[in-house]
Amino acid sequence: MRPLVLLAVLTASALSLAWTPRAAAADPAPVPDVGTRSLEWVGSGGALRWYHVFEPTTPAPVPDARRPLVVCFHGGGGNAASAYENYGVAEEAQARGWVAVFPEGTGPLSGTGTFALQSWNAGDCCVFAAENDVDDVGFFADMLGQLVVEHDVDPDRVFVTGFSNGAMMSYRLGVERPDLVTAIAPVGGALVTDPPTARVPLLAIHGLLDTRVPFDGGMGSGLAGEVFPSQFESFVPFLEANGSCDLLPPYVHGAAMLFVAPAPAAPAIGAETWYFLALDGGHSWPGGNGSIVNPSEPQHTDVPATPLMFDFFERQ
């Protein structure tokens, strides 16, 4: 199915609504020089697993309450430093008083001092982690348990995002551990595991020009030669599991389109399901510092993804 045909299927109406995002700066903010960042570890699956914790200096959103937590998974072949420096998640966490965590995947060169060429076992992808059946779902659960104890984060306000292979890991956690995850916001990924059977709020973010995880699905242009499901096949299972209402006409701002399927009238039995499409975006994080994998990837700048996803998380 071609992209424009799929758009017609996704939209409930040919009409569109003007949309002025709350924060639409084209240039990402610099990595904050406030707050603390620490490298920590937890024993999981018989191995030491590593993650970086960013704690803000700003007050918690609710005084004297536990802080919300956002976990950001790096892309395949990357590491936590690349996610920390390029996606703007730490900056947004600092602005809102959230804790942000950047886990390290596994790979032939992973470990302190290198943390290189790492991946996540998101199901049918990707490379080292999937081929070696690394229990990254178990790692997330073990890490979260330690974060709740040592950093006093709110176990009922746990949000997950990630890019590319990290986005696929976000999908998997939404499917397999909805008891631990409040909402997910994968960027540039696809659902490469079983479909969800329980509600989990979803904001999926993707570039129409993405060739590494193609909008229409099929063989990606990456060296691994992975075949991916389409965005339609990744998004619709969440619409169904969430019992979402029909998609509203898309909100449009520049080359950005936001499709919103509201939660049902009884939100306890359903959830919101959103889809953000960057018409001019490739395999890159909208509003970020460009594609880490390929600097020539088309970069969407009209609406940065990170403030939008935090707004979505705060609604849940």
Backbone bond lengths (Angstrom), bond angles and torsions (degrees), N, CA, C in turn:
res aa  C-N    CA-C-N  psi(-1)  N-CA   C-N-CA  omega(-1)  CA-C   N-CA-C  phi
1 M - - - 1.460 - - 1.527 108.80 -
2 R 1.313 117.49 127.85 1.458 120.71 -178.15 1.529 111.14 -72.95
3 P 1.357 118.11 155.44 1.458 120.64 -175.24 1.516 114.53 -54.26
4 L 1.321 118.74 -46.82 1.453 120.04 -176.49 1.521 111.67 -68.80
5 V 1.341 116.08 -30.65 1.459 119.19 175.63 1.525 109.26 -67.96
6 L 1.331 116.17 -42.56 1.445 119.97 178.99 1.518 111.29 -63.41
7 L 1.323 117.20 -37.53 1.461 119.89 176.95 1.521 110.58 -59.56
8 A 1.305 116.04 -39.63 1.462 119.79 179.37 1.519 110.83 -64.31
9 V 1.339 116.53 -35.16 1.453 120.18 177.51 1.521 110.37 -69.46
10 L 1.348 116.82 -41.62 1.452 120.86 -177.08 1.522 112.28 -68.75
11 T 1.317 118.05 -36.46 1.453 119.86 -175.75 1.517 111.23 -82.40
12 A 1.320 114.94 139.74 1.456 119.23 178.36 1.518 111.09 -85.72
13 S 1.324 116.68 -11.86 1.448 121.24 -178.30 1.510 109.29 -152.37
14 A 1.329 116.47 152.51 1.465 119.96 176.41 1.526 111.42 -78.08
15 L 1.323 116.82 -10.74 1.453 120.87 179.13 1.518 110.46 -73.43
16 S 1.337 116.39 157.36 1.460 120.54 174.93 1.523 108.72 -135.81
17 L 1.325 115.72 158.10 1.447 122.20 -177.98 1.514 109.79 -114.92
18 A 1.330 116.56 136.22 1.462 119.66 176.20 1.525 109.14 -63.73
19 W 1.312 116.23 144.34 1.456 121.20 -173.29 1.520 109.13 -140.97
20 T 1.291 116.47 122.34 1.464 121.38 175.51 1.517 107.92 -112.29
21 P 1.331 118.30 102.20 1.461 120.60 -177.63 1.527 111.25 -61.43
22 R 1.320 115.31 151.13 1.459 120.31 -179.36 1.519 111.18 -63.68
23 A 1.332 117.20 -34.85 1.468 121.00 179.07 1.513 107.90 -138.24
24 A 1.316 116.85 107.36 1.457 120.51 -175.58 1.524 111.50 -123.53
25 A 1.320 117.27 37.66 1.457 120.93 178.11 1.516 110.32 -67.87
26 A 1.335 116.26 136.50 1.459 120.12 -178.14 1.518 111.93 -75.38
27 D 1.331 117.50 -31.09 1.455 120.55 -175.65 1.519 110.03 -100.10
28 P 1.360 117.70 127.45 1.460 119.46 178.43 1.511 110.87 -67.23
29 A 1.335 115.73 148.24 1.459 120.39 178.78 1.525 109.43 -70.20
30 P 1.330 117.62 155.04 1.457 120.07 176.48 1.520 110.79 -69.00
31 V 1.340 116.43 159.55 1.452 119.83 175.42 1.525 108.31 -59.32
32 P 1.325 118.58 131.87 1.463 119.95 -173.13 1.519 112.32 -64.26
33 D 1.344 115.48 142.90 1.452 120.21 176.37 1.519 110.82 -98.94
34 V 1.325 115.87 19.05 1.452 121.99 175.09 1.517 107.82 -123.81
35 G 1.310 116.15 169.59 1.447 119.38 -175.64 1.523 109.82 83.39
36 T 1.304 116.36 174.76 1.459 120.90 179.22 1.521 110.12 -122.04
37 R 1.304 115.71 146.20 1.462 121.52 178.25 1.521 107.88 -128.56
38 S 1.326 116.11 124.64 1.463 120.64 -177.24 1.523 110.57 -129.69
39 L 1.324 116.26 145.13 1.463 122.97 174.99 1.525 107.63 -94.05
40 E 1.331 116.62 122.52 1.456 121.47 -177.05 1.526 110.26 -130.14
41 W 1.317 116.17 167.07 1.459 120.01 -178.08 1.524 110.10 -139.94
42 V 1.327 114.13 160.73 1.453 121.34 174.51 1.527 107.36 -144.84
43 G 1.327 116.69 143.14 1.451 120.43 173.51 1.514 110.17 -75.83
44 S 1.326 116.22 126.65 1.471 120.05 -177.66 1.518 109.04 -152.91
45 G 1.309 117.07 128.79 1.457 120.90 178.49 1.515 113.14 61.65
46 G 1.315 117.59 30.62 1.449 121.14 179.29 1.511 114.53 78.02
47 A 1.335 117.65 14.12 1.467 121.07 -178.77 1.517 109.45 -139.65
48 L 1.337 115.25 162.25 1.445 120.31 171.52 1.525 108.53 -83.25
49 R 1.334 116.52 128.24 1.455 120.79 177.40 1.523 107.77 -118.41
50 W 1.333 115.43 142.95 1.451 121.84 -168.98 1.533 111.58 -115.00
51 Y 1.329 115.03 149.97 1.464 121.10 176.26 1.520 109.16 -156.55
52 H 1.339 115.46 154.20 1.455 122.58 179.99 1.523 108.56 -108.53
53 V 1.321 116.33 133.93 1.462 121.83 -178.68 1.525 109.09 -112.37
54 F 1.331 115.86 125.00 1.463 121.39 173.13 1.518 108.15 -106.29
55 E 1.332 116.02 118.49 1.460 121.39 176.97 1.520 109.34 -110.12
56 P 1.331 117.48 126.36 1.465 120.99 -175.45 1.523 112.48 -77.40
57 T 1.310 115.28 162.52 1.463 120.91 173.03 1.525 111.38 -96.24
58 T 1.316 116.63 -9.56 1.468 121.14 179.41 1.527 110.83 -77.51
59 P 1.334 118.14 156.65 1.461 120.24 -179.77 1.525 111.93 -63.88
60 A 1.308 116.00 154.03 1.456 120.79 173.60 1.524 109.49 -63.75
61 P 1.341 117.95 151.60 1.476 119.72 -179.74 1.520 113.44 -56.29
62 V 1.322 116.26 -35.94 1.466 121.49 176.80 1.528 107.10 -116.72
63 P 1.329 118.27 117.06 1.467 120.42 -177.47 1.522 112.36 -53.77
64 D 1.343 115.08 137.71 1.471 122.40 176.52 1.526 113.00 63.41
65 A 1.315 117.03 18.08 1.467 120.93 177.28 1.526 109.77 -113.41
66 R 1.301 116.21 162.94 1.462 120.91 176.42 1.528 109.80 -65.78
67 R 1.310 115.60 148.04 1.462 120.35 -179.07 1.532 111.08 -82.90
68 P 1.343 117.41 145.72 1.461 120.20 169.70 1.533 110.02 -64.05
69 L 1.315 116.03 157.10 1.465 123.01 -179.18 1.523 110.06 -124.16
70 V 1.327 116.63 133.26 1.452 121.01 170.18 1.525 108.13 -119.87
71 V 1.315 116.01 130.40 1.467 122.89 179.29 1.524 107.86 -109.64
72 C 1.330 116.39 127.65 1.465 121.93 -176.22 1.521 109.68 -119.43
73 F 1.328 116.77 116.29 1.467 123.10 -179.60 1.533 110.38 -92.41
74 H 1.324 115.80 129.04 1.459 120.63 178.38 1.531 111.38 -68.63
75 G 1.319 116.61 166.51 1.446 121.98 178.67 1.518 112.47 -79.25
76 G 1.339 116.04 168.01 1.452 121.13 178.55 1.515 111.42 -62.00
77 G 1.333 116.38 134.41 1.455 121.19 -177.80 1.513 113.46 84.41
78 G 1.334 116.98 -4.92 1.455 121.43 -176.77 1.514 112.11 -104.26
79 N 1.327 115.15 -160.08 1.460 121.40 178.38 1.525 109.23 -153.80
80 A 1.318 115.47 177.58 1.451 119.87 -177.12 1.520 112.44 -63.42
81 A 1.336 116.71 -34.28 1.467 119.57 -179.91 1.520 111.06 -61.84
82 S 1.324 117.26 -39.88 1.465 119.74 -179.93 1.514 111.01 -65.23
83 A 1.329 117.38 -38.27 1.464 120.49 177.43 1.527 110.80 -68.53
84 Y 1.304 116.81 -42.22 1.465 121.78 -179.11 1.520 111.37 -61.94
85 E 1.322 116.68 -40.18 1.465 121.16 -172.43 1.524 114.13 -86.09
86 N 1.342 118.37 -17.59 1.456 119.04 -168.71 1.519 116.32 -118.23
87 Y 1.319 119.52 -14.20 1.459 120.04 -171.82 1.524 113.91 -103.64
88 G 1.325 119.00 -13.89 1.456 121.38 179.79 1.513 114.67 78.17
89 V 1.337 117.40 12.17 1.468 120.20 -177.41 1.525 110.93 -70.59
90 A 1.331 117.94 -42.74 1.463 120.26 179.50 1.527 110.87 -63.73
91 E 1.329 117.13 -39.38 1.462 120.94 178.78 1.520 111.06 -61.18
92 E 1.314 115.97 -44.50 1.468 119.60 -179.19 1.524 110.83 -69.58
93 A 1.330 116.86 -36.93 1.465 120.34 176.69 1.526 110.54 -63.28
94 Q 1.326 116.78 -40.46 1.455 120.67 177.07 1.528 110.83 -61.90
95 A 1.333 116.75 -43.35 1.461 120.83 -178.15 1.527 112.01 -64.80
96 R 1.332 116.77 -31.28 1.469 119.49 -173.46 1.526 113.58 -105.91
97 G 1.326 117.91 -4.33 1.455 120.45 178.92 1.510 114.32 80.09
98 W 1.345 117.15 28.59 1.452 122.27 178.91 1.526 110.27 -99.04
99 V 1.322 116.39 158.36 1.461 122.36 168.38 1.525 107.70 -89.72
100 A 1.327 116.74 136.72 1.463 121.78 177.39 1.523 109.13 -121.19
101 V 1.316 116.41 136.76 1.470 121.73 -178.62 1.521 109.30 -125.76
102 F 1.331 114.84 137.55 1.458 122.56 -177.97 1.533 108.27 -124.17
103 P 1.337 117.71 97.65 1.465 120.48 -177.46 1.534 111.62 -76.37
104 E 1.339 114.97 158.91 1.455 122.54 173.33 1.525 109.16 -102.15
105 G 1.338 116.53 134.55 1.449 120.80 175.64 1.517 111.31 -77.82
106 T 1.322 115.98 -157.47 1.463 121.34 176.99 1.521 109.32 -127.51
107 G 1.310 114.92 159.01 1.457 120.14 179.99 1.517 110.49 178.39
108 P 1.331 117.44 175.85 1.468 120.53 -178.20 1.520 113.50 -63.60
109 L 1.343 117.71 -21.01 1.461 121.03 -179.51 1.524 111.84 -119.52
110 S 1.330 117.12 20.77 1.457 119.18 -178.86 1.521 110.07 -79.51
111 G 1.323 115.39 162.83 1.449 121.52 -178.68 1.511 110.58 123.65
112 T 1.309 116.47 160.56 1.458 120.50 -177.65 1.529 110.51 -57.35
113 G 1.322 114.32 138.63 1.459 120.23 -178.84 1.504 112.90 95.15
114 T 1.323 117.25 -22.30 1.475 119.86 179.53 1.526 111.10 -126.02
115 F 1.339 116.95 -64.88 1.468 121.59 -176.49 1.532 109.95 45.57
116 A 1.331 116.54 54.89 1.465 121.17 -175.80 1.525 110.79 -121.24
117 L 1.343 115.23 153.34 1.469 123.18 175.39 1.531 111.28 52.46
118 Q 1.327 115.75 51.27 1.454 120.64 -175.87 1.528 111.50 -102.79
119 S 1.315 115.46 157.10 1.465 120.42 179.41 1.520 109.49 -145.20
120 W 1.349 113.83 175.94 1.459 122.44 178.94 1.518 109.90 -122.84
121 N 1.310 116.36 144.52 1.461 120.95 175.10 1.522 108.00 -86.46
122 A 1.324 114.91 91.01 1.466 120.97 -177.25 1.522 112.73 -93.09
123 G 1.327 117.23 7.25 1.453 121.67 -177.29 1.513 109.02 125.18
124 D 1.330 116.44 -100.62 1.459 121.12 177.72 1.527 112.01 -89.22
125 C 1.302 118.79 7.50 1.455 123.71 -178.14 1.534 107.39 -154.31
126 C 1.301 121.47 142.49 1.458 124.33 18.21 1.537 110.53 -144.47
127 V 1.302 115.31 147.72 1.469 129.15 173.95 1.524 112.87 30.81
128 F 1.343 118.09 -120.16 1.471 122.17 -167.83 1.520 112.39 -52.64
129 A 1.320 118.16 -51.49 1.465 120.73 -174.51 1.522 111.59 -63.78
130 A 1.329 117.07 -43.59 1.458 120.27 179.92 1.529 110.79 -71.35
131 E 1.323 116.65 -41.81 1.465 120.40 -178.66 1.521 111.94 -64.47
132 N 1.341 117.18 -30.16 1.457 121.67 -179.96 1.527 112.87 -100.69
133 D 1.323 115.81 9.79 1.467 122.59 176.03 1.528 111.54 50.95
134 V 1.322 115.90 45.14 1.466 121.48 178.08 1.531 109.05 -65.80
135 D 1.308 116.66 134.36 1.468 120.84 -178.41 1.526 109.26 -86.62
136 D 1.315 116.57 78.43 1.458 120.18 179.54 1.515 112.50 -76.55
137 V 1.332 117.55 -23.69 1.467 119.94 174.06 1.523 109.29 -66.50
138 G 1.336 116.02 -43.29 1.453 120.29 176.70 1.516 112.23 -63.70
139 F 1.348 116.72 -39.31 1.465 120.98 176.57 1.526 110.61 -59.33
140 F 1.321 116.89 -44.92 1.471 120.22 179.38 1.524 110.38 -59.37
141 A 1.327 117.80 -45.46 1.459 120.79 -178.68 1.526 110.86 -63.53
142 D 1.337 117.16 -42.95 1.460 120.68 179.82 1.529 111.14 -65.94
143 M 1.334 116.25 -42.26 1.456 121.18 178.39 1.524 110.53 -62.39
144 L 1.323 116.97 -44.88 1.455 120.88 -178.43 1.526 110.91 -62.51
145 G 1.321 117.13 -42.71 1.452 120.09 178.63 1.514 111.87 -59.11
146 Q 1.323 116.32 -39.51 1.462 120.16 179.10 1.524 111.66 -71.45
147 L 1.336 117.03 -37.60 1.462 120.87 179.22 1.527 111.46 -64.52
148 V 1.315 117.10 -38.76 1.466 120.79 179.79 1.524 109.84 -62.33
149 V 1.335 116.60 -39.68 1.462 120.64 -177.96 1.520 111.66 -76.99
150 E 1.337 116.84 -46.15 1.461 120.42 -170.01 1.529 113.89 -89.93
151 H 1.332 117.60 -23.08 1.464 119.73 -177.93 1.527 112.60 -122.00
152 D 1.323 116.54 4.03 1.462 121.88 173.01 1.527 112.73 55.87
153 V 1.335 116.37 38.14 1.466 119.07 175.83 1.528 109.35 -79.36
154 D 1.308 115.34 159.92 1.459 121.93 -177.17 1.534 109.77 -82.47
155 P 1.332 118.81 113.39 1.471 119.83 -178.65 1.520 113.47 -67.45
156 D 1.326 117.07 -12.41 1.464 120.85 178.18 1.523 112.76 -97.21
157 R 1.350 116.41 3.42 1.469 121.06 -179.92 1.529 108.27 -133.22
158 V 1.328 115.96 63.97 1.460 122.59 -176.50 1.522 108.59 -113.24
159 F 1.326 116.50 118.01 1.457 122.35 -174.56 1.529 109.39 -120.10
160 V 1.324 115.68 143.77 1.455 120.25 -172.42 1.522 110.24 -128.51
161 T 1.324 115.03 134.02 1.453 121.84 173.56 1.519 108.81 -139.16
162 G 1.308 116.52 177.45 1.461 121.51 178.62 1.504 109.20 171.30
163 F 1.322 115.05 166.84 1.457 120.52 -177.35 1.520 110.38 -117.38
164 S 1.347 116.23 136.18 1.465 122.79 173.52 1.529 109.45 59.66
165 N 1.329 118.92 -117.63 1.462 120.98 176.86 1.528 110.47 -58.96
166 G 1.349 116.80 -33.73 1.461 120.19 175.26 1.512 112.51 -66.93
167 A 1.335 117.07 -32.72 1.463 120.72 174.25 1.523 110.45 -65.79
168 M 1.325 115.60 -40.10 1.463 119.74 178.12 1.523 110.89 -63.62
169 M 1.337 116.31 -36.06 1.461 120.03 175.22 1.524 110.37 -64.62
170 S 1.338 117.05 -37.36 1.465 120.69 176.26 1.526 110.55 -60.48
171 Y 1.336 115.61 -45.63 1.466 119.43 177.16 1.532 110.59 -56.90
172 R 1.344 115.59 -46.62 1.472 118.54 -176.55 1.520 111.53 -61.59
173 L 1.334 117.46 -41.78 1.459 119.59 178.99 1.523 111.42 -65.15
174 G 1.336 117.10 -37.90 1.453 119.94 175.89 1.509 112.30 -61.54
175 V 1.329 116.64 -35.68 1.466 121.82 -179.55 1.526 111.00 -76.16
176 E 1.336 116.93 -48.11 1.460 121.06 -169.31 1.523 114.41 -92.93
177 R 1.331 117.98 -24.45 1.468 119.60 -178.53 1.529 112.01 -132.02
178 P 1.325 117.45 54.97 1.478 119.18 176.30 1.519 111.85 -65.59
179 D 1.334 117.06 -14.50 1.460 120.73 175.47 1.527 111.92 -72.91
180 L 1.342 116.67 -20.63 1.465 121.22 -179.31 1.520 112.84 -105.72
181 V 1.320 117.26 -20.04 1.467 121.93 -171.79 1.522 109.85 -111.00
182 T 1.331 116.53 128.84 1.467 121.12 179.91 1.518 111.55 -81.71
183 A 1.338 118.22 -38.96 1.461 123.10 179.38 1.517 107.94 -164.45
184 I 1.340 116.20 159.61 1.462 121.20 -180.00 1.528 109.69 -130.16
185 A 1.346 114.79 151.84 1.472 120.72 178.22 1.528 109.32 -142.30
186 P 1.334 118.11 75.81 1.469 120.96 179.98 1.528 111.42 -71.98
187 V 1.342 116.16 141.99 1.461 122.92 179.88 1.523 109.21 -120.41
188 G 1.335 116.45 119.37 1.455 120.53 176.12 1.509 113.69 68.86
189 G 1.326 117.88 35.28 1.459 121.29 -178.35 1.514 112.29 -126.55
190 A 1.331 115.10 -170.50 1.460 122.16 177.98 1.521 107.95 -152.34
191 L 1.316 115.76 160.96 1.460 121.79 179.99 1.527 108.70 -83.15
192 V 1.333 117.16 108.29 1.468 121.02 -176.80 1.525 110.69 -116.14
193 T 1.319 115.88 27.08 1.454 121.90 174.57 1.520 107.98 -135.62
194 D 1.319 117.56 -170.56 1.458 120.58 -178.59 1.526 110.70 -63.85
195 P 1.313 118.39 155.56 1.465 120.66 178.07 1.521 111.00 -70.02
196 P 1.335 117.55 157.89 1.468 120.71 -179.63 1.523 111.32 -69.76
197 T 1.329 114.71 150.40 1.459 121.25 175.08 1.526 111.57 -119.21
198 A 1.317 116.68 -5.96 1.463 121.86 178.21 1.522 109.01 -129.54
199 R 1.323 116.51 161.30 1.459 121.28 -178.15 1.518 111.14 -69.69
200 V 1.316 116.28 139.60 1.459 122.38 169.00 1.527 107.38 -155.38
201 P 1.332 118.64 120.62 1.464 120.27 179.31 1.525 110.62 -57.60
202 L 1.333 115.99 136.89 1.459 121.97 -176.00 1.516 110.83 -131.09
203 L 1.331 115.89 131.89 1.457 123.14 163.87 1.516 106.39 -120.55
204 A 1.319 117.92 103.75 1.458 121.99 178.03 1.524 109.09 -92.94
205 I 1.327 117.07 136.40 1.465 123.21 -175.23 1.521 108.19 -126.53
206 H 1.348 116.70 129.29 1.462 118.51 -174.67 1.527 110.47 -154.44
207 G 1.321 115.75 153.36 1.452 122.78 175.00 1.514 110.87 -99.29
208 L 1.312 116.60 131.71 1.459 121.19 -178.60 1.529 111.93 -62.58
209 L 1.351 117.15 -28.04 1.464 121.85 -176.29 1.524 112.24 -93.85
210 D 1.299 117.61 10.22 1.470 121.90 -179.39 1.534 109.58 -63.79
211 T 1.327 116.30 126.15 1.469 120.51 176.61 1.519 112.02 -106.43
212 R 1.324 118.36 -18.45 1.463 120.46 179.81 1.524 111.66 -78.99
213 V 1.326 116.73 -38.22 1.466 122.15 170.22 1.526 104.93 -124.90
214 P 1.332 117.87 83.35 1.471 121.21 -168.68 1.530 113.14 -60.49
215 F 1.319 115.01 141.05 1.458 121.74 178.58 1.526 110.71 -55.51
216 D 1.329 116.66 -40.52 1.468 121.20 -179.75 1.516 113.51 -85.03
217 G 1.331 117.48 -2.01 1.450 120.80 -176.60 1.524 111.44 83.17
218 G 1.329 115.32 177.85 1.459 120.99 -179.41 1.521 111.55 104.52
219 M 1.334 114.42 -164.75 1.458 121.15 -176.37 1.519 111.20 -67.53
220 G 1.336 116.57 125.63 1.446 121.00 175.41 1.510 111.09 -79.44
221 S 1.320 116.85 162.34 1.465 121.41 -177.26 1.521 112.81 -86.83
222 G 1.334 118.33 0.32 1.460 121.12 179.37 1.511 112.27 -70.20
223 L 1.327 115.64 164.28 1.462 121.13 -177.04 1.519 112.66 -66.08
224 A 1.330 117.92 -25.14 1.465 120.95 -177.76 1.524 112.48 -71.37
225 G 1.334 117.65 -17.93 1.458 120.57 178.16 1.515 113.87 66.34
226 E 1.327 117.16 35.31 1.460 121.52 -179.03 1.533 110.88 -76.27
227 V 1.322 116.03 148.30 1.461 122.71 173.99 1.524 107.74 -107.99
228 F 1.338 116.10 131.06 1.453 120.51 -173.24 1.531 111.31 -120.20
229 P 1.339 116.96 150.77 1.463 119.96 170.47 1.525 109.96 -69.28
230 S 1.314 116.13 162.09 1.462 120.56 179.02 1.528 110.40 -74.73
231 Q 1.331 115.42 169.11 1.453 119.94 175.46 1.526 111.04 -65.77
232 F 1.316 116.95 -34.30 1.456 120.94 175.92 1.526 110.04 -60.27
233 E 1.338 116.95 -45.60 1.460 121.37 -179.43 1.524 112.27 -68.96
234 S 1.341 116.80 -24.44 1.465 120.66 179.00 1.517 112.46 -84.41
235 F 1.325 117.10 -33.13 1.458 122.48 -172.50 1.531 112.94 -87.80
236 V 1.321 116.94 -43.99 1.465 121.04 -173.65 1.530 112.85 -59.87
237 P 1.347 120.50 -39.42 1.473 118.11 177.60 1.522 113.81 -57.90
238 F 1.328 118.22 -31.78 1.452 120.60 177.37 1.527 110.94 -75.27
239 L 1.338 116.94 -37.13 1.470 119.33 173.58 1.526 110.46 -55.00
240 E 1.330 115.23 -43.62 1.455 120.06 -176.86 1.525 111.36 -71.87
241 A 1.334 116.91 -45.64 1.469 119.94 -178.70 1.524 111.58 -65.81
242 N 1.332 116.34 -32.20 1.465 120.87 -178.39 1.515 113.08 -82.89
243 G 1.340 117.23 -8.45 1.458 119.48 -178.09 1.502 112.40 59.26
244 S 1.353 116.00 30.33 1.453 120.66 -174.46 1.523 111.63 -65.70
245 C 1.327 115.02 153.78 1.459 120.56 174.14 1.525 109.08 -71.49
246 D 1.322 116.24 174.46 1.460 120.42 178.23 1.526 110.63 -59.71
247 L 1.333 115.74 148.10 1.456 120.23 176.56 1.520 110.76 -61.80
248 L 1.322 115.35 135.23 1.455 120.69 174.30 1.521 109.65 -76.80
249 P 1.325 118.27 162.73 1.464 119.49 172.21 1.529 109.58 -55.05
250 P 1.320 118.21 143.78 1.472 119.56 -173.43 1.520 112.88 -67.78
251 Y 1.308 114.91 143.08 1.458 121.99 168.74 1.526 107.22 -83.84
252 V 1.326 116.91 135.39 1.462 120.89 -174.39 1.523 110.12 -125.80
253 H 1.328 115.92 133.10 1.458 121.88 173.12 1.519 107.00 -142.40
254 G 1.337 117.20 109.35 1.460 120.05 -175.72 1.509 110.20 59.27
255 A 1.329 116.14 -125.38 1.466 121.05 -179.78 1.524 111.99 -95.77
256 A 1.333 117.26 18.22 1.467 121.58 179.30 1.518 110.35 -106.29
257 M 1.322 116.54 138.77 1.458 122.67 175.09 1.521 108.13 -128.63
258 L 1.322 115.72 130.24 1.457 121.26 179.14 1.518 109.32 -117.97
259 F 1.330 115.71 118.34 1.461 122.72 178.75 1.525 107.88 -102.19
260 V 1.324 117.18 127.83 1.459 122.49 -175.76 1.524 109.79 -122.02
261 A 1.324 115.53 124.20 1.461 121.48 170.69 1.524 106.70 -110.95
262 P 1.332 118.46 104.40 1.467 120.65 -175.62 1.522 112.08 -62.55
263 A 1.320 114.72 159.29 1.458 120.42 172.98 1.523 109.31 -67.71
264 P 1.317 118.32 155.44 1.467 119.96 176.82 1.518 110.78 -65.83
265 A 1.298 115.69 170.37 1.462 121.04 -176.94 1.524 111.66 -59.27
266 A 1.326 116.53 -30.24 1.468 121.15 175.91 1.528 107.58 -104.32
267 P 1.342 118.51 86.98 1.460 121.03 -172.62 1.520 114.26 -61.42
268 A 1.348 117.89 -20.00 1.462 119.84 179.63 1.524 111.50 -63.98
269 I 1.331 116.93 -19.99 1.462 119.06 -179.24 1.532 111.61 -110.38
270 G 1.320 117.18 9.93 1.460 120.35 -179.66 1.509 111.14 -156.77
271 A 1.335 115.95 -172.41 1.461 120.10 -177.33 1.516 109.68 -159.37
272 E 1.332 114.77 161.07 1.456 120.97 174.76 1.527 110.34 -70.61
273 T 1.339 115.37 148.29 1.459 121.39 175.92 1.518 107.60 -137.29
274 W 1.336 116.81 115.17 1.462 122.64 -176.25 1.529 110.12 -117.82
275 Y 1.336 114.19 151.15 1.471 119.74 174.98 1.525 109.03 -135.43
276 F 1.335 116.30 122.99 1.464 123.04 178.86 1.520 108.16 -107.51
277 L 1.324 116.10 121.58 1.460 121.31 -178.73 1.524 110.06 -117.58
278 A 1.329 115.95 121.41 1.456 122.22 175.30 1.532 107.67 -94.21
279 L 1.315 116.50 105.22 1.462 120.38 -174.44 1.524 112.47 -63.55
280 D 1.331 117.10 -26.79 1.460 121.12 -178.73 1.527 111.85 -108.19
281 G 1.327 117.71 13.28 1.462 121.37 -176.01 1.508 112.89 -98.89
282 G 1.329 115.54 145.22 1.452 121.92 174.58 1.523 110.05 -105.21
283 H 1.330 115.66 -143.70 1.468 120.41 -179.86 1.520 108.26 -85.13
284 S 1.325 115.50 75.51 1.461 122.26 -176.78 1.519 108.50 -155.34
285 W 1.335 114.83 163.40 1.469 121.88 -178.15 1.524 108.34 -87.29
286 P 1.336 119.77 115.47 1.471 120.76 -178.88 1.527 112.55 -54.49
287 G 1.336 115.18 125.09 1.449 120.27 -179.51 1.503 114.76 80.15
288 G 1.343 117.35 2.49 1.456 120.93 -179.65 1.524 111.66 -86.05
289 N 1.309 115.02 -162.48 1.462 120.69 -177.70 1.519 112.93 -92.74
290 G 1.315 117.59 30.76 1.455 121.22 178.59 1.513 111.14 90.40
291 S 1.321 116.31 173.69 1.455 121.70 -178.95 1.516 110.11 -77.50
292 I 1.322 116.14 126.50 1.454 120.52 176.61 1.520 109.96 -72.06
293 V 1.324 116.41 -34.80 1.462 120.94 -177.47 1.517 110.99 -72.54
294 N 1.340 117.21 -43.81 1.457 121.37 -175.36 1.531 108.55 -145.11
295 P 1.332 117.99 103.98 1.468 120.46 -177.05 1.522 114.68 -58.35
296 S 1.334 116.88 -19.35 1.463 119.59 -179.81 1.530 112.74 -85.78
297 E 1.348 118.03 -1.44 1.468 120.55 178.08 1.525 110.23 -59.41
298 P 1.330 118.80 138.79 1.468 120.46 175.15 1.525 111.15 -56.44
299 Q 1.338 116.29 134.39 1.459 121.77 -175.74 1.523 109.64 -116.88
300 H 1.333 116.66 119.27 1.458 121.50 177.01 1.528 109.25 -82.50
301 T 1.345 116.70 133.20 1.463 120.50 -178.16 1.531 113.72 -127.11
302 D 1.325 119.45 -5.98 1.466 120.57 -176.08 1.529 111.77 -62.84
303 V 1.305 116.70 -42.19 1.470 121.77 -179.35 1.521 108.82 -134.22
304 P 1.322 118.47 111.94 1.461 119.84 177.98 1.527 110.55 -68.33
305 A 1.318 115.85 139.65 1.461 120.40 -175.47 1.516 113.22 -70.74
306 T 1.330 117.32 -35.24 1.467 119.69 -168.72 1.527 113.61 -66.86
307 P 1.340 121.38 -49.63 1.473 118.50 176.93 1.534 112.24 -60.30
308 L 1.337 115.99 -36.00 1.461 119.37 179.41 1.521 110.73 -62.76
309 M 1.340 117.13 -44.67 1.464 118.46 -177.72 1.531 111.33 -68.14
310 F 1.343 117.54 -35.78 1.455 118.54 176.35 1.526 110.89 -65.81
311 D 1.333 117.82 -38.03 1.459 120.93 174.71 1.530 110.13 -60.10
312 F 1.331 116.06 -43.01 1.460 120.80 178.95 1.532 109.97 -63.43
313 F 1.326 116.27 -45.62 1.468 119.69 179.44 1.522 111.68 -59.39
314 E 1.327 116.46 -41.58 1.464 119.71 -177.70 1.522 112.97 -65.29
315 R 1.327 117.36 -20.87 1.470 121.34 178.99 1.517 112.41 -75.47
316 Q 1.345 116.68 -18.49 1.460 119.45 -169.50 1.544 112.11 -86.94
